[in-house]
Structure formats: C-alpha cells, structure tokens
Amino acid sequence: ALDLEGRDLYEVEASISGYGMGSAAEGHHWRWMILVDLIGKRERDSQADMQRAKNWVLTHTALMRPAESGNAYVNCTPWTYDDVYALMCKSYGYKLYRRAALEKPGTREASLQGEPIFPRFFTRDRLLKLYKANPVSFSSQYMCNPLPGETQSFDPDWVRWFSISRGDP
C-alpha cells in the first residue's frame, strides 16, 4: 500500500492498495479502482469458481467511495461468453474496449490474417504458433473473443455422495 495524499488518521485507505478478489477488503473504500484480470483459466473451467467471481463483482461497487459512485478501470481477458466482464456490462453499464493481437491493417477488426498490434513483443509467427497450440485459449487471451468449448463442462456442485445397501443381512 502507498499513501500519496497525506491522509488523516481516521482514514484507513491508502492512496494505492493491492487486493485480490479473495482478500478481505471490507472497510476500505476507494474513489478509483483498477481491476486487473479478475478471472483466469480456473474460472473458465469451473462454473463454481466463475460464480464466486461473479458474486464478488456484484458487490464491488460497495467498495467505492462514495459507495456505488466511484470510478473503475477494468483490464481484462474475456474467457467465456458469460463471464464476470459480461456481467459488469449488463449490471453496471461498463463499456468494453477490445483490441486483438492480430488485426486487419487500418481497422480494429480481429483477423488471423491480420498484422500484430505489438510486433516487438509478439510477432505474427509467434502468435500463429500460439493459435495452433490452443485455438480456444488463443481466441480469449490474444484476440479478446471467447469461443465456445473447453468451458465449464462440469460443476463440482453436481457431485452427490451416496452408499448402496443390500438391505438387512
């Protein structure tokens, strides 16, 4: 945590604080929130984990100062069609600005035939190798366009334990 404003003794919030979704942030309130990669592959693959993330998202505005009226910047990788970022757009009117790692020149249209937007970090050849290795993850992580498949196929909440008895011996 950093304190850049010279806060009063009664204020518990630092100017900059780092917390994860599972951290205890109750009692803290911020004018600005920067939310970075709230979910990942674990949430993509598990409905239960995605639901936990969604439950946090549904309460995040209470951490703003004033509550429900702060500002948030969200940097994200969309993993599924119905992930926390879709929920933020539906529930709070967040706007998504997406850039794909490969875009048609002169446009912002995602295309495997396009050119890399950061060629110093990701060459076209490297990006195409990543695509060939795992098209579903590549589409989410690099093209910001989640595809169906490899997503939340089994919910751990579906498990039920039982025993079989043969009656009285």
Backbone hydrogen bonds, N-H to C=O, Kabsch-Sander energy under -0.5 kcal/mol:
donor,donor_aa,acceptor,acceptor_aa,energy
2,L,16,I,-2.7
4,L,2,L,-0.6
11,E,8,D,-1.3
15,S,2,L,-1.3
16,I,2,L,-2.2
19,Y,17,S,-0.5
23,S,20,G,-1.8
25,A,23,S,-1.1
28,H,25,A,-1.9
30,W,63,L,-2.4
33,M,71,N,-2.4
35,L,33,M,-0.6
35,L,73,Y,-2.8
36,V,34,I,-0.6
37,D,35,L,-0.5
37,D,75,N,-3.1
44,R,40,G,-2.0
45,D,41,K,-2.2
46,S,42,R,-0.7
50,M,46,S,-2.4
51,Q,47,Q,-2.4
52,R,48,A,-1.9
53,A,49,D,-2.0
54,K,50,M,-2.5
55,N,51,Q,-2.6
56,W,52,R,-1.7
57,V,53,A,-2.3
58,L,54,K,-2.2
59,T,56,W,-1.7
60,H,56,W,-0.8
60,H,57,V,-0.8
62,A,59,T,-1.5
63,L,60,H,-1.6
64,M,61,T,-1.3
65,R,30,W,-2.7
68,E,61,T,-2.6
69,S,66,P,-2.4
71,N,31,R,-2.5
73,Y,33,M,-2.8
75,N,35,L,-2.8
75,N,73,Y,-0.5
76,C,74,V,-0.6
83,D,80,T,-0.9
87,L,83,D,-1.9
88,M,84,V,-2.2
89,C,85,Y,-1.8
90,K,86,A,-2.4
91,S,87,L,-3.3
92,Y,88,M,-1.9
93,G,89,C,-1.0
94,Y,88,M,-1.5
98,R,96,L,-0.6
101,A,142,Y,-3.1
103,E,115,E,-2.5
104,K,109,E,-2.5
107,T,104,K,-2.1
110,A,108,R,-0.5
111,S,102,L,-2.0
114,G,111,S,-1.7
115,E,103,E,-2.9
117,I,101,A,-1.8
121,F,118,F,-1.4
122,F,118,F,-2.9
127,L,123,T,-2.4
128,L,124,R,-2.4
129,K,125,D,-1.9
130,L,126,R,-2.1
131,Y,127,L,-2.2
132,K,128,L,-2.3
133,A,129,K,-1.9
134,N,130,L,-1.7
138,F,134,N,-2.6
139,S,135,P,-2.2
140,S,136,V,-1.5
141,Q,137,S,-3.3
142,Y,138,F,-2.6
143,M,138,F,-1.4
144,C,140,S,-0.9
145,N,139,S,-2.7
152,Q,44,R,-1.4
152,Q,150,E,-0.5
154,F,45,D,-0.5
158,W,155,D,-2.5
159,V,156,P,-1.4
165,S,163,S,-0.5
